[in-house]
Structure formats: C-alpha cells, structure tokens
Amino acid sequence: MTPEDAAPSESFFAPLSPVIQRAMTAYFDETAIKMAGFALTFRFCCDTIKLIAEPECACSGSSRFGARKREYAMKILHRLTACICGAALAASVLMPFPQTASADAAEIAHDPSRNVQEEGVGNPFNFGERMAPEGTSVEELRAINHKMTVQQVKYALYKEIDEHWELISTRFGQREREKVYALFLGVGTLESTLGGNGDGADIETAFSEGFGVSSAHAYGTLQTAVTAFYDPGTSFMQEADVPELEWYPLTKENFYDAIISNHMGIRKIIHFIRSAIVDYDLEGWQIVRGALKGHNTGWANYTGDNDGYYANYPDEGAALAQWYYEEGHLYDNTFAWTKAEVAAKQRAGNPWTDWWYDIEPSLAEVSGETEPSGTTTTAEPVPDYLRGDVDLNGSVEIADAVLLTKSLCGTETLNAQQGRAGDLNDDRKLNAVDLTLLKRFLLV
C-alpha cells in the first residue's frame, strides 16, 4: 500500500467546508505515510527472519540444529510482531499532531458535516446572549471569562458573526463566512492574543482612571472600548448609527460580559465601516482597513503619512487572519502572536488584495435582520454636519460657543450629532480644548 492509495482524494471531502477539507486531507496523508512506514519495516523484518529459519539445503532434511534454529527464529518473529504492533498502536494514540491544518481535524468542536458557509458552526459551546445570567457579579463573570480556552474564545466570536451574518457580510462586503471568521481572529490576536496568554477573554486595559473614565478603557477578546456602549450622560460621542444591532448601555454587568463585549466590538467596527464610507469616502478593501483603524484609534480616515501604523495594526491583522485561514487554525486551540514568524509569508504580500480581495462593503438595508430583543436603543444614521455648528443651524456663531459651554457645565445635553460637531480637535471628547478652539475660530 502506498501513501497515495491510503489517503482519500480532495473530492472525498467536497461536502465539507474548505478549511475542514484541507485539514482532513492533510491528516489522512500524514497517517497513510506512517502506516506505510510501519508496514514496510514489518515486512522487511519478517523476510529476514524467514531467511534465517530456512534450511541450509532443501535436500539435507531436518537436522536437530536446524529445528532449533527455526524454533528460535519463530519466537523472534512472534515477539517482533507484538513489539511492532504495540509501537504502531502507541504511535497512533500518543504521537502529538503538528500545529498545522491537521490539528483542525482532531479538534473542531462543531459537527464536521455542517455546511459552515450556509449554516455557520452552530454554537457548539451553547453560548447564550450573555456569558452568565443578569445579576451575576463582576467577579464571577471575570472568573468565567478567564477560564475560556483559545478554542472557546474563537467559537464565541463565531456565534455573534453567525447570528448577524447577513448584516456583517453586507457591511464588510465579504460573502465567504470563514474569511470573516478569520478576520476577527486577526483582530482578536492583535488585541488579546485570543486568550493564548492564559487569560481567556478576561483582558482589561486603560482602567487606571476608574471605570469608564478613559475612552481607551477596554475589555474582552476584541478589546471593546467603553465608547461602544450607550451612555448618554458621557462626553464621549455616541455611536448611534448601527440600528440593526442591540446597543447595550454602559454598565459593569454588560462591559465585563465576554459575549456582550464581542457583540459590541462587532457593532463598533460596523460603525466605523459607515464612517469610512460616509465621512471619508473610502472604497473597496480600504473601507474595512479603515474600520479596523477606527476600532483601534477612533478614526477611520486614511492618512498616507502614517503607513507604518497600517503595517502594524490593520495590515498585520489581515495577515494573521490569512494565516489562520490558510493554515487551518480556525477551529482549534492554536493562536499566534502579533508579528509572529509563522505569518511571514502572508505578511510579505498584501493580504487585502491577495486574500480578502478588492470587494465593496455596502450600507444597503439588510432584509431579514430582525430587531434584537431586550433593551434596545436605536437612532437614525448621523447625517453630515458642520464642524463647530453645535446647535446645528447651519452656521458657526456665538450661540454655538454658549451651547458648548452649557454642555461642559452639565446644564445642557448634546445629542450624538451635536457632539461630533463640537469635537473640534477630533479626540472623541468634549472639553475645554474644544471650547477654546471654537472661541478662537469666532474671533478670527
């Protein structure tokens, strides 16, 4: 038997998803090679022992010495047979799988017969709309999140993607579900190493000033910032332009829930896809690239003078995504580090054009996307505005400075559009700096 005879063809796995096809074929190729090696070794040993056991001459008859020699040789043959069979069995059970596509075949959590492109992975870990019931303490929530394996972290992301697939595929302009899975693994690797450092989804940053004080305060696999949540009492601009997805209020119970954190992180990136299209006129894959920049910095615009940043964040995320996809690590416990050598091949090219392709994200209305249950806050998409026109009357004047002053004093509340108009220095906060800039403009 040759390895080619033992290994099923690619067509054998045609009903399965592309990643599982590659994984299963690679696994059987490797297994066939091992089996063929054992078979050839065993055959060689048997032939050698038989030669030893043969009479020296066919006409000499059976001598006492020849009988003993044959008896001794057969004992060796029996023991060798037992040893080789035992070794083969041990190797098949104990030999570790290499960290390549073959790992997927052994470790996927969902039913491999599922058509992932059409159905998704099916939520094999039974995640709910929350990681734990409402009322669970923050300490308990974080303990649950902390215990998540890399594989569970991956499938928790897929659950959210599958639940809103039509919306996400339309906004990202990508109809291949496993590529979208991979892209979020790339972002998760940049932000949290997918929990590969042993923290699961329990990763918090920029919290030294207190809960929700800094706009950079973030938590979870995607490092979803507090600015993603509904919080009308804050000076942060409200991301009210994704009415299709539930907009959870900023509470500790929501912020530290790993499932809600994923949901809000996806919502935030979709918000920046809209911004990249509406505010900055980006096109094709540059829209998604700009949205990843927005998720990280707060602004989805493209600045050609900062290409080093793009190489280190959105482009690195896309390269890692391509690596997860091509090497068959969508469904296992394998993860990579930012700038890991394993993705050098993907990093050397342009993963956006080489793998993601030049597609066109869309803000088209999505049919079949139902309003989520629970506490939901929605708003119309934010229209164009004039920077400094806080009262939205079409001109910048003293009344705008007065209204901004009242807002900073807490006597007036601005809506999302007014907040964007009043944020003159683009730092996503309304403060005395914005008021000073507005006054300077009025005095010119």
ROVO-490505 format. One line per 5 residues: number of its first residue (from 1); their letters; for each residue x, y, z of C-alpha. Coordinates in steps of 0.2 Angstrom, whole numbers. Example, Ala and Ser with C-alpha at 12.3 -4.5 7.8 and 13.67 -1.06 7.14 Angstrom:
! residues 2
1) AS) 62:-22:39; 68:-5:36
END
This chain:
! residues 444
1) MTPED) 0:0:0; 7:17:-5; 3:33:4; -7:38:-11; -18:23:-10
6) AAPSE) -22:26:8; -26:44:8; -43:49:2; -44:62:-13; -49:80:-10
11) SFFAP) -66:76:-18; -70:64:-4; -71:79:7; -80:90:-5; -96:92:5
16) LSPVI) -86:99:20; -80:117:22; -64:122:13; -54:123:30; -60:106:35
21) QRAMT) -57:99:18; -39:104:19; -37:98:37; -44:81:34; -34:78:19
26) AYFDE) -18:83:27; -22:72:42; -25:56:31; -10:60:20; 1:60:36
31) TAIKM) -7:45:43; -5:35:27; 13:39:27; 15:32:45; 6:16:41
36) AGFAL) 16:13:26; 32:15:35; 27:3:48; 21:-10:35; 37:-9:25
41) TFRFC) 48:-11:41; 37:-26:47; 38:-34:30; 57:-32:30; 60:-40:47
46) CDTIK) 48:-54:43; 58:-58:27; 74:-58:36; 69:-70:50; 61:-82:37
51) LIAEP) 78:-82:28; 86:-87:45; 74:-100:48; 76:-108:30; 85:-125:30
56) ECACS) 103:-123:23; 99:-135:9; 82:-142:3; 89:-160:2; 98:-160:18
61) GSSRF) 82:-164:29; 78:-158:46; 93:-158:57; 91:-156:76; 101:-140:74
66) GARKR) 90:-134:60; 74:-137:70; 81:-127:85; 86:-113:73; 69:-112:66
71) EYAMK) 60:-113:83; 71:-99:89; 68:-88:74; 49:-90:75; 50:-85:93
76) ILHRL) 59:-69:87; 46:-67:74; 31:-68:86; 40:-56:98; 44:-44:84
81) TACIC) 26:-44:78; 20:-40:95; 33:-26:98; 29:-18:81; 10:-19:83
86) GAALA) 12:-11:100; 23:3:94; 11:6:79; -4:7:91; 6:19:103
91) ASVLM) 11:30:89; -6:32:83; -13:37:100; 1:46:108; 11:54:94
96) PFPQT) 7:73:95; -1:81:80; 10:95:72; 2:113:73; -4:113:55
101) ASADA) -20:110:46; -21:93:53; -25:99:71; -41:106:65; -47:88:60
106) AEIAH) -44:82:78; -50:97:87; -65:105:79; -80:107:91; -94:108:79
111) DPSRN) -102:94:68; -90:92:54; -104:88:42; -111:105:44; -111:117:29
116) VQEEG) -102:131:38; -104:143:23; -123:141:23; -126:137:41; -112:143:52
121) VGNPF) -104:132:65; -119:130:76; -114:137:93; -107:120:100; -102:128:117
126) NFGER) -120:134:119; -116:152:122; -131:162:126; -135:181:123; -124:184:139
131) MAPEG) -110:174:146; -119:172:163; -137:177:169; -141:195:173; -136:198:191
136) TSVEE) -120:188:191; -107:198:200; -92:206:190; -80:194:200; -90:179:194
141) LRAIN) -91:185:176; -72:188:175; -69:171:183; -79:163:169; -71:173:155
146) HKMTV) -54:169:162; -56:150:161; -61:151:142; -49:141:131; -42:148:114
151) QQVKY) -55:137:105; -69:144:116; -64:161:113; -64:158:94; -81:150:94
156) ALYKE) -89:164:105; -84:176:91; -92:164:78; -108:164:87; -110:183:86
161) IDEHW) -105:183:67; -117:169:63; -132:177:72; -130:193:61; -122:185:46
166) ELIST) -132:195:33; -128:211:41; -110:208:44; -107:200:26; -115:215:18
171) RFGQR) -106:229:28; -89:220:26; -93:216:8; -87:198:11; -98:183:7
176) EREKV) -86:169:12; -90:166:30; -74:158:35; -64:173:29; -75:184:41
181) YALFL) -71:172:55; -53:173:51; -53:192:50; -60:193:68; -47:181:74
186) GVGTL) -34:193:67; -41:207:76; -43:197:92; -24:192:90; -19:210:89
191) ESTLG) -30:215:104; -29:200:116; -19:185:108; -36:176:108; -33:172:126
196) GNGDG) -17:162:122; -8:170:137; -19:161:149; -32:174:152; -46:168:141
201) ADIET) -57:183:137; -53:191:153; -41:205:147; -44:223:153; -34:239:148
206) AFSEG) -33:258:152; -43:256:168; -31:265:180; -43:281:180; -58:271:185
211) FGVSS) -72:263:176; -77:271:160; -67:287:163; -55:285:149; -61:282:131
216) AHAYG) -47:269:129; -54:258:144; -57:242:135; -61:224:139; -63:207:131
221) TLQTA) -56:197:115; -59:212:104; -54:225:117; -71:234:115; -70:251:122
226) VTAFY) -82:260:134; -86:271:119; -95:257:110; -109:257:124; -124:268:126
231) DPGTS) -120:281:138; -130:297:135; -123:305:151; -105:305:145; -95:317:134
236) FMQEA) -90:303:123; -98:303:106; -112:291:105; -111:278:91; -130:278:87
241) DVPEL) -128:273:68; -130:254:69; -148:252:72; -148:234:67; -138:228:82
246) EWYPL) -143:230:100; -134:244:109; -131:239:126; -130:253:140; -113:255:149
251) TKENF) -114:245:165; -101:234:173; -113:219:170; -113:222:152; -95:228:150
256) YDAII) -87:213:158; -98:200:149; -87:192:136; -102:188:124; -109:206:125
261) SNHMG) -91:213:123; -89:203:107; -106:209:101; -102:227:105; -85:226:97
266) IRKII) -93:220:81; -105:234:82; -91:246:84; -82:240:69; -98:241:58
271) HFIRS) -100:259:65; -83:263:58; -87:255:41; -101:268:40; -89:281:45
276) AIVDY) -76:276:32; -89:277:18; -99:292:23; -86:303:32; -70:299:22
281) DLEGW) -76:292:5; -65:276:6; -68:262:-6; -66:243:-8; -55:235:5
286) QIVRG) -49:252:11; -66:253:20; -63:238:31; -45:243:33; -50:260:39
291) ALKGH) -63:252:50; -50:242:59; -40:258:61; -56:266:68; -58:252:81
296) NTGWA) -41:255:87; -39:274:86; -57:281:85; -55:287:67; -57:278:51
301) NYTGD) -49:290:39; -34:286:29; -18:295:32; -4:291:19; 9:299:30
306) NDGYY) 7:285:43; 9:269:33; 19:262:47; 4:262:58; -6:252:45
311) ANYPD) 8:239:43; 7:236:62; -12:236:65; -24:233:51; -12:225:39
316) EGAAL) -5:214:52; -22:209:57; -26:204:39; -10:194:38; -14:185:54
321) AQWYY) -31:182:48; -25:175:31; -13:163:41; -27:156:52; -37:153:37
326) EEGHL) -24:145:25; -15:135:39; -32:128:45; -32:135:63; -50:142:63
331) YDNTF) -57:129:75; -43:123:86; -33:129:101; -19:137:90; -15:155:91
336) AWTKA) -1:167:85; 7:182:92; 7:199:83; 22:199:71; 24:180:73
341) EVAAK) 36:172:61; 23:159:56; 14:173:46; 29:180:37; 23:173:20
346) QRAGN) 6:182:22; 14:197:29; 26:198:14; 12:202:2; -4:212:3
351) PWTDW) -17:201:12; -31:213:7; -29:211:-11; -20:193:-11; -33:185:0
356) WYDIE) -48:196:6; -49:203:-12; -55:220:-18; -73:220:-13; -86:233:-10
361) PSLAE) -94:235:8; -111:241:7; -123:251:18; -138:244:10; -153:239:20
366) VSGET) -152:221:25; -168:211:24; -172:198:37; -161:207:50; -173:207:65
371) EPSGT) -173:219:79; -165:211:94; -174:208:110; -170:216:126; -166:234:130
376) TTTAE) -163:242:113; -158:260:109; -158:265:91; -157:281:81; -156:287:63
381) PVPDY) -139:287:54; -130:303:58; -131:315:44; -117:327:38; -113:341:50
386) LRGDV) -103:357:50; -88:357:62; -92:370:76; -110:371:72; -116:364:89
391) DLNGS) -134:370:88; -135:363:70; -142:378:62; -131:378:48; -118:391:53
396) VEIAD) -105:393:67; -108:408:78; -108:414:97; -123:403:101; -113:388:97
401) AVLLT) -100:393:110; -114:396:123; -122:379:120; -105:370:121; -101:380:137
406) KSLCG) -118:374:145; -114:356:140; -97:356:148; -106:364:164; -119:350:164
411) TETLN) -134:361:161; -137:355:143; -136:338:135; -130:336:117; -135:323:105
416) AQQGR) -123:312:95; -123:324:80; -120:339:91; -106:331:100; -97:327:84
421) AGDLN) -99:345:78; -92:351:95; -77:340:95; -66:352:86; -49:343:89
426) DDRKL) -55:325:85; -50:317:101; -68:310:104; -70:320:120; -79:337:123
431) NAVDL) -69:348:135; -61:365:137; -49:362:122; -64:361:110; -72:377:118
436) TLLKR) -55:386:116; -54:381:98; -71:387:94; -69:404:103; -53:406:93
441) FLLV) -62:402:77; -76:415:81; -63:429:85; -54:427:68
END
